[in-house]
Amino acid sequence: MHPAPVADVPPAAIADGVAPAKGWLLALIAARDLQDAPAVPTAELARDAPKLCAAILRAVGSDAELDPSPLAARAGAMAGASSPASAVAAVGLLRGALWEALRATMGPLDAATTAALAERLAWACDLVAAATVGATGRGGEPPAFRVHDARDRADWRAAADRFLADGRGFALLALEFDGVARLRAADPDGAASALARADDAIRDELRPDDVLGREEDGRLWVVAAELGASGGRALAERLADAVAAAATVRGAPLAISIGLAAAPADGTDADALAAHADEALFTARAAGVPVV
């Protein structure tokens, strides 16, 4: 199973891939130290990145384009990546550039479309990450990325639906560990250990009535009963601090991005709340802060 394609993608304004490719180039340069900026192969990227972006956008909008093209295996090379880990990090920046281009050209979207768009784009970029990790020399098979399965969402969604039906306010938190694929490519055992410690730290911060759900490795949801926006933010900040204190990979704290939605202020059904929390999560990641 994989997420369904999203109608009206790609928008005509970015169908050629040029705008998101420019955004990717800027993000790649911004992510490097100034003296390392020339390592980005701008000529190769200018030639091939628009075609890669266009292929990914077609994959977001059509089941006829399930493979984002052979260019996917060269995504790391065109970004100047020197290792599997840096290649996956580059694809993460590509995903951000594509998301910004889609949001800028598709106009205001309803909550369900926003959630579907984010999920399908993540799936397409996971394909690219898997292809480029295999091409940049990682031993063994490229990482397997599980796509969202409705059965994995049952617990937290059931809790949210129950609270909504009872008229109880609650906070919904979307949590995603940053760079999981990159960490696993660089240090599979260290990443697994860090994620396990982070999971324990999160559980220790939750109250007995809070519900913790999991969609995939690195993506969690928390339904926190009786918390509004301010209480949900305080909880999210405690979770981010707990993860940073409990889990490190090669000496660096495991980072997490958290998006917050408060019911009923930010939505009156689970899909609307999840889309709001997802959008806040992407905003937090783009701003380089743990919580929005």
Salt bridges, closest charged atoms under 4 A:
GLU44 OE2 - ARG74 NH2 2.86
ASP48 OD2 - ARG47 NH2 3.03
ASP48 OD1 - LYS51 NZ 3.31
ASP48 OD2 - ARG74 NH2 2.69
ASP63 OD1 - HIS2 NE2 3.78
ASP63 OD1 - ARG120 NH2 3.42
GLU65 OE2 - ARG58 NE 3.64
GLU119 OE2 - HIS148 NE2 3.57
GLU119 OE2 - ARG153 NH1 3.76
ASP149 OD2 - ARG151 NH2 2.63
ASP152 OD2 - ARG146 NH1 3.18
GLU176 OE1 - ARG219 NH2 2.98
GLU176 OE2 - ARG285 NH1 2.72
ASP178 OD1 - ARG285 NH2 2.49
ASP187 OD2 - ARG250 NE 3.67
ASP199 OD2 - ARG203 NE 2.82
ASP199 OD1 - ARG214 NH2 2.59
GLU205 OE1 - ARG238 NE 3.70
ASP210 OD1 - ARG207 NH2 2.70
GLU215 OE1 - HIS148 ND1 2.81
GLU216 OE1 - HIS148 ND1 3.87
ASP217 OD2 - ARG184 NH1 3.17
GLU226 OE2 - ARG168 NE 2.86
ASP266 OD2 - HIS276 NE2 3.64
ASP271 OD1 - ARG157 NH1 2.77
ASP278 OD1 - ARG219 NH1 2.86
GLU279 OE2 - ARG103 NH1 3.09
